[in-house]
Every structure is written in structure tokens, then in C-alpha cells.
Amino acid sequence: MNYFCDIPLFLDMSEQDQKNLSDFCQLQHVNAGQNLFLQGDDAQALYIIKSWTLWVYRQEWEEKKSIATLGFGDIVWEMSFFWQPPVRNASVTAQSDVEAITLLHYSLSQILEKYPNIHTHLQQIIQDRIQKNTGEIKK
């Protein structure tokens, strides 16, 4: 099975490499209203949305501050990947039934070594999200 054939971030990979990577992943189903993860949880995997939408928010005191709504092809957890220890800095809840590819940290590390353009693309996503969330660019 090839989970990545239609995901923009992985289009530069060969079909065989996409299939090989898929062998190390799982397709996870999250029901509407369920959390994919919560702010403060340990971050052990990256998620790539295959269908429908997720709501990303940060708990600030008694209020949930909306950060983003993510859909097909969007990546969840790229921010935590580059910090140690990797901790979720926001919560993610399914707005509808969602399918997401689960890619464990170890597998992602190997992919980033083999495909530096994916690493560069992830860094750009992070920079864009930081700018959107704080109004400034951090390097």
C-alpha cells in the first residue's frame, strides 16, 4: 500500500520509496470530536492528514485559542520534531471523522536524511506557522 502517492510533501520520492515508507506507517482513524493529541503530550509521531479536517488550538488559562484548521496533505507535529524534548505545544481535535498517516519519529529521521528537500520543506512550514502565530519570523 502507498499512503504517500498523493501527498504533496512526498511527491519527490520515487513510488518505490513511498511504498517502503508506507510499510513503516499506519493509517489512523479519529472520530469527530476525538483528540489526536493534547497540548503537553510527548510527541512520538508526525501525522499527515489524508481526509477531512482537524482543529488545532492552544489551551491558555480557561480559554481555547484557535490556531488553525488543517486538511488534506497538511502535517501535524512538525513543530515538535525540531525541539528536545519533543512536546506537543497545542492540542488537535478532529472536526469530522479523519484519517491520518502516522509516521514515527525514528522513520521520519531516516527520511529526512535521505530526502533533504523534505527537511527543507518542513522547515519552511514551521517558519510560516511561527510567523502566522507570532507575527514574526524565527530562524
WOKA-V141004 format. One line per field, one symbol per residue. ss: DSSP state (@ for helix, = for strand, . for the rest). phi: phi as a letter, one per 30 degrees, with the letter a starting at -180 (. if undefined). burial: # if it has 9 or more other ideal C-beta (glycine too) atoms within 8 Angstrom, else .. A space follows every 10 residues. Layout:
BEGIN
ss: ???
phi: ???
burial: ???
END
This chain:
BEGIN
ss: .......@@@ ....@@@@@@ @@..====== ....===... .=..====== =..======= ..======== ....==.@@@ @.....=... ====...=== ====@@@@@@ @@@@.@@@@@ @@@@@@@@@@ @@@@.....
phi: .cdcdccedc ddddeddddd dedccbcccb deidddacej ddccbccbdc aibbccbcdb hccccdcacc beidcbjddd eccbddbdca cbbddbebcb dccdeedded ddddbddded ddddeddddd dddcibccc
burial: ..##..#.## ..#...###. ##..#.##.# ....###.#. ..#.###### .########. ........## #.######## #....###.# #####.#### #####.##.. ##..#..##. ###.###.## #........
END
